[in-house]
Amino acid sequence: MGQGTDQGVAGDGGTPPPDKIAAGNAGQAETWNGDDGRYWVQQRERQEARYRRLTPHLMAAAGIRADSRVLDIGCGSGGTSLEAARAAAEGSVLGVDVSAPMLAEARKRAADSGLPQVAFERGDAQVHRFADGAFDIAISRFGVMFFADPEAAFANIARALRPGGQLAFLCWRSLRDNAYMTVPMDAIAPYVQLPELDAPGAPGPFSLADADRIRKLLDSTGFDEITISAVDEPMWMGPDPHDVVAYQLDMPGSRAMLAEASAEARAKTVTALRDALAEHQGSDGVTLGSAAWLVTARRR
């Protein structure tokens, strides 16, 4: 349950040409140009609300100046790109992602916000041909955990930064550290078959949960001055348990999971999930804990 991505991988409408997507990332591209991409466009405002206590950590660490040239990796529907553009009023922002539906929404939001300094491209940040040294800062909010070849991806991002350029990103710590995932999953586990989300070394929301792996990865791909800090923040899930249940069970992955369950199991899933979430209802709605790494580094 839950969703941990503004997916990380960037061109124009339609499906990207095959040479713009690394072979190992083709599945991600297909997913985020299908039901998942369209669903998260519909849920854009909720997603921004879910991350409202996490995003400020990223933006503060990025250190964006008025004239900065910013690369936003896995920009999704453009929330962090637009925030970066407001800070880089005299600079530029390029948001990249594989999802055509989400990028269409990002472009609309940029136009509506009157931010001509932000642009969006679709392709795969693992292989995208960025100009060498074109950016001062690269940021990502939960968009760098999905690369089939993270070494190639971070090396490509390093090449896109000028020497001394700043990298700042948020990624999830372990699945078990993240109550926003474990509370719903533990509640419904007796009734449905849950997906494996944290296979060791596999691309996915928790692929960078190991801080030592992050440090070695960045050191080997052209970065130094690496800092990795824990960020623990409550995540707003929705105004009440009924709303959150409807939201979570309408996710494409949840719909597929429930389709294989019996009617009785589906009913028990709804009840168990609602009861578990009710224990976390407060004056601000339903909130569950989140646990992330805030990572910064400099290109050598």
C-alpha positions as CSV (number, residue, x, y, z in Angstrom):
1,M,0.0,0.0,0.0
2,G,1.1,3.6,-0.4
3,Q,3.2,5.1,-3.1
4,G,6.8,6.3,-2.8
5,T,7.7,7.9,-6.0
6,D,8.0,10.8,-8.1
7,Q,9.5,8.4,-10.6
8,G,13.0,9.0,-11.8
9,V,13.6,8.6,-15.3
10,A,12.8,12.1,-19.1
11,G,11.4,14.0,-23.9
12,D,8.0,14.7,-25.4
13,G,4.6,13.2,-25.8
14,G,3.9,9.5,-26.5
15,T,6.1,6.6,-25.5
16,P,9.8,7.5,-25.5
17,P,11.8,6.0,-28.4
18,P,13.6,2.8,-27.3
19,D,17.1,4.4,-27.4
20,K,15.9,7.0,-24.8
21,I,15.1,4.3,-22.3
22,A,17.7,1.9,-20.8
23,A,16.6,-1.7,-21.4
24,G,16.3,-2.4,-17.7
25,N,14.1,0.6,-17.1
26,A,11.6,-0.2,-19.9
27,G,9.2,-1.7,-17.3
28,Q,9.2,1.4,-15.3
29,A,8.5,3.5,-18.4
30,E,5.6,1.3,-19.3
31,T,4.1,1.5,-15.9
32,W,4.3,5.3,-15.6
33,N,2.9,5.9,-19.0
34,G,-0.1,3.7,-18.2
35,D,-2.7,3.6,-15.4
36,D,-0.1,4.5,-12.7
37,G,0.8,7.7,-14.4
38,R,-2.8,8.7,-15.0
39,Y,-3.7,7.8,-11.4
40,W,-1.0,10.0,-9.9
41,V,-2.0,12.9,-12.1
42,Q,-5.5,12.6,-10.5
43,Q,-3.9,12.4,-7.1
44,R,-1.5,15.2,-7.5
45,E,-2.8,17.5,-4.8
46,R,-3.0,14.7,-2.3
47,Q,0.6,13.7,-3.1
48,E,1.9,17.2,-2.5
49,A,0.0,17.2,0.8
50,R,1.5,13.9,1.8
51,Y,5.0,15.3,1.2
52,R,4.4,18.8,2.7
53,R,6.6,18.1,5.7
54,L,9.3,16.3,3.7
55,T,9.7,18.7,0.7
56,P,11.1,21.6,2.8
57,H,14.0,19.4,3.9
58,L,15.0,18.8,0.3
59,M,14.6,22.4,-0.8
60,A,16.7,23.7,2.1
61,A,19.5,21.2,1.4
62,A,19.5,22.1,-2.3
63,G,20.5,25.7,-1.7
64,I,18.9,27.0,-4.9
65,R,19.8,30.6,-5.7
66,A,18.1,33.2,-7.9
67,D,20.4,32.4,-10.8
68,S,20.7,28.6,-10.3
69,R,20.4,26.1,-13.2
70,V,18.5,23.2,-11.6
71,L,17.8,19.6,-12.8
72,D,14.9,17.8,-11.2
73,I,15.1,14.1,-11.6
74,G,11.9,12.1,-11.5
75,C,9.8,15.4,-11.4
76,G,6.4,13.7,-11.7
77,S,3.7,16.2,-12.0
78,G,6.1,19.1,-11.3
79,G,5.7,19.9,-7.7
80,T,9.4,20.2,-6.8
81,S,10.2,21.7,-10.2
82,L,7.8,24.5,-9.7
83,E,9.1,25.1,-6.2
84,A,12.6,25.2,-7.5
85,A,11.6,27.6,-10.3
86,R,10.2,30.0,-7.7
87,A,13.5,30.0,-6.0
88,A,15.5,30.3,-9.3
89,A,13.6,33.3,-10.6
90,E,16.5,34.4,-12.8
91,G,17.8,30.9,-13.5
92,S,16.3,27.8,-15.1
93,V,14.8,24.5,-14.1
94,L,14.5,21.3,-16.2
95,G,12.3,18.6,-14.9
96,V,12.8,15.0,-16.3
97,D,10.6,12.0,-16.0
98,V,9.4,8.9,-18.0
99,S,5.7,9.6,-17.5
100,A,4.0,11.5,-20.3
101,P,0.8,11.9,-18.4
102,M,2.5,13.4,-15.4
103,L,4.7,15.7,-17.5
104,A,1.6,17.0,-19.4
105,E,0.2,17.9,-16.0
106,A,3.5,19.5,-15.0
107,R,3.6,21.7,-18.1
108,K,0.0,22.8,-17.5
109,R,0.9,23.7,-13.9
110,A,4.0,25.7,-15.0
111,A,1.9,27.6,-17.5
112,D,-0.8,28.4,-15.0
113,S,1.8,29.5,-12.5
114,G,3.5,31.9,-14.9
115,L,6.9,30.3,-14.5
116,P,8.6,30.4,-17.9
117,Q,12.0,29.5,-16.5
118,V,10.9,25.8,-16.0
119,A,10.8,23.3,-18.8
120,F,10.1,19.5,-18.9
121,E,11.5,16.6,-20.9
122,R,10.7,13.0,-21.1
123,G,13.4,10.3,-21.1
124,D,15.5,8.2,-18.8
125,A,17.9,10.0,-16.5
126,Q,20.1,6.9,-16.6
127,V,20.9,7.4,-20.3
128,H,19.6,10.9,-21.2
129,R,22.1,13.0,-23.1
130,F,22.4,16.0,-20.8
131,A,24.9,18.6,-21.8
132,D,28.1,18.2,-19.7
133,G,28.2,20.6,-16.8
134,A,24.8,22.2,-17.7
135,F,23.4,22.4,-14.2
136,D,24.5,23.9,-10.9
137,I,22.1,21.7,-8.8
138,A,20.4,18.4,-9.2
139,I,17.4,17.5,-6.9
140,S,15.1,14.5,-6.6
141,R,12.2,13.8,-4.3
142,F,11.9,10.0,-4.1
143,G,12.8,9.6,-7.8
144,V,16.3,8.0,-7.8
145,M,15.5,4.5,-6.3
146,F,14.1,2.9,-9.5
147,F,17.1,2.7,-11.9
148,A,18.1,-0.7,-13.1
149,D,21.7,0.5,-13.1
150,P,22.1,3.1,-10.4
151,E,25.9,3.4,-11.0
152,A,25.2,4.5,-14.6
153,A,22.4,6.8,-13.6
154,F,24.4,8.7,-10.9
155,A,27.4,8.9,-13.2
156,N,25.2,10.4,-15.9
157,I,23.7,12.9,-13.3
158,A,27.3,13.8,-12.2
159,R,28.3,14.6,-15.8
160,A,25.3,16.9,-16.0
161,L,26.5,18.9,-13.1
162,R,29.3,21.4,-13.3
163,P,32.4,20.7,-11.1
164,G,31.4,21.5,-7.6
165,G,27.7,21.3,-8.4
166,Q,25.3,20.2,-5.7
167,L,23.2,17.0,-5.6
168,A,20.4,16.8,-3.1
169,F,17.8,14.0,-2.9
170,L,15.3,12.3,-0.6
171,C,15.0,8.5,-0.7
172,W,13.2,6.1,1.6
173,R,14.8,4.3,4.5
174,S,13.7,0.7,5.1
175,L,10.1,-0.6,4.6
176,R,9.8,-1.5,8.3
177,D,10.9,2.1,9.3
178,N,8.0,3.6,7.3
179,A,4.7,3.3,9.1
180,Y,2.8,4.9,6.2
181,M,3.5,1.6,4.4
182,T,3.6,-1.0,7.3
183,V,0.4,0.0,9.1
184,P,-1.8,-0.6,6.0
185,M,0.2,-3.6,4.8
186,D,0.1,-5.3,8.2
187,A,-3.6,-4.7,8.5
188,I,-4.5,-6.4,5.2
189,A,-1.8,-9.1,5.1
190,P,-4.1,-11.8,6.5
191,Y,-6.5,-11.4,3.6
192,V,-4.6,-10.6,0.4
193,Q,-1.2,-11.5,-1.2
194,L,1.1,-8.5,-0.8
195,P,3.8,-7.5,-3.3
196,E,7.4,-7.7,-2.4
197,L,8.6,-4.1,-2.2
198,D,12.0,-4.4,-0.7
199,A,13.9,-7.1,-2.4
200,P,17.6,-6.6,-1.7
201,G,19.4,-4.7,-4.5
202,A,16.3,-4.6,-6.7
203,P,15.0,-1.3,-8.2
204,G,12.1,-0.1,-6.1
205,P,11.1,2.4,-3.4
206,F,13.5,1.0,-0.8
207,S,16.5,0.2,-3.0
208,L,18.6,2.9,-1.3
209,A,17.6,2.1,2.3
210,D,21.2,1.2,3.1
211,A,23.2,4.4,3.8
212,D,26.5,2.6,3.2
213,R,25.3,1.6,-0.3
214,I,24.4,5.2,-1.0
215,R,27.8,6.5,0.1
216,K,29.7,3.9,-2.0
217,L,27.5,4.5,-5.0
218,L,28.0,8.3,-4.9
219,D,31.7,8.0,-4.2
220,S,32.2,5.7,-7.2
221,T,30.2,7.9,-9.6
222,G,32.0,11.2,-9.2
223,F,30.7,12.7,-5.9
224,D,32.4,13.8,-2.7
225,E,31.4,15.8,0.4
226,I,28.6,13.2,0.9
227,T,26.2,13.7,3.8
228,I,23.3,11.3,4.7
229,S,20.9,12.5,7.4
230,A,17.8,10.8,8.7
231,V,14.5,12.7,8.2
232,D,11.5,11.5,10.2
233,E,8.2,13.3,9.6
234,P,4.5,12.5,10.0
235,M,2.8,11.9,6.6
236,W,-0.7,13.2,6.1
237,M,-2.7,10.4,4.5
238,G,-6.2,12.0,4.2
239,P,-8.9,13.7,6.2
240,D,-10.4,10.5,7.7
241,P,-10.1,6.7,7.5
242,H,-12.9,6.2,5.0
243,D,-11.2,8.7,2.6
244,V,-7.8,7.0,3.0
245,V,-9.2,3.5,2.4
246,A,-10.9,4.7,-0.8
247,Y,-7.7,6.3,-1.9
248,Q,-5.4,3.4,-1.1
249,L,-7.7,0.7,-2.5
250,D,-8.1,2.6,-5.8
251,M,-4.4,2.6,-6.6
252,P,-3.7,0.5,-9.7
253,G,-1.6,-2.0,-7.8
254,S,-4.3,-2.3,-5.1
255,R,-7.0,-2.9,-7.6
256,A,-5.0,-5.7,-9.2
257,M,-4.3,-7.2,-5.8
258,L,-8.0,-7.2,-4.8
259,A,-9.2,-8.5,-8.1
260,E,-7.6,-11.9,-7.2
261,A,-9.1,-12.0,-3.7
262,S,-12.5,-13.5,-2.8
263,A,-15.5,-11.2,-2.0
264,E,-15.1,-12.2,1.6
265,A,-11.4,-11.3,1.6
266,R,-12.1,-8.0,0.0
267,A,-14.7,-7.1,2.6
268,K,-12.3,-8.0,5.4
269,T,-9.5,-6.0,3.8
270,V,-11.6,-2.9,3.8
271,T,-12.7,-3.3,7.4
272,A,-9.2,-4.1,8.7
273,L,-7.6,-1.2,6.8
274,R,-10.3,1.2,8.1
275,D,-9.9,0.0,11.7
276,A,-6.1,0.3,11.5
277,L,-6.2,3.8,10.1
278,A,-8.8,4.9,12.7
279,E,-6.1,4.5,15.4
280,H,-4.1,7.3,13.7
281,Q,-6.9,9.8,13.3
282,G,-6.1,13.2,14.8
283,S,-7.3,16.8,14.5
284,D,-5.3,17.1,11.2
285,G,-6.7,13.9,9.7
286,V,-5.0,10.5,9.4
287,T,-1.2,10.7,9.8
288,L,1.4,7.9,9.7
289,G,5.2,8.1,10.2
290,S,7.7,8.3,7.4
291,A,11.4,7.7,7.4
292,A,13.7,9.0,4.7
293,W,17.3,9.8,4.0
294,L,18.3,13.3,3.0
295,V,21.4,13.0,0.9
296,T,23.7,15.7,-0.3
297,A,26.9,15.6,-2.3
298,R,29.2,17.6,-4.6
299,R,30.4,16.7,-8.0
300,R,34.2,16.4,-7.9
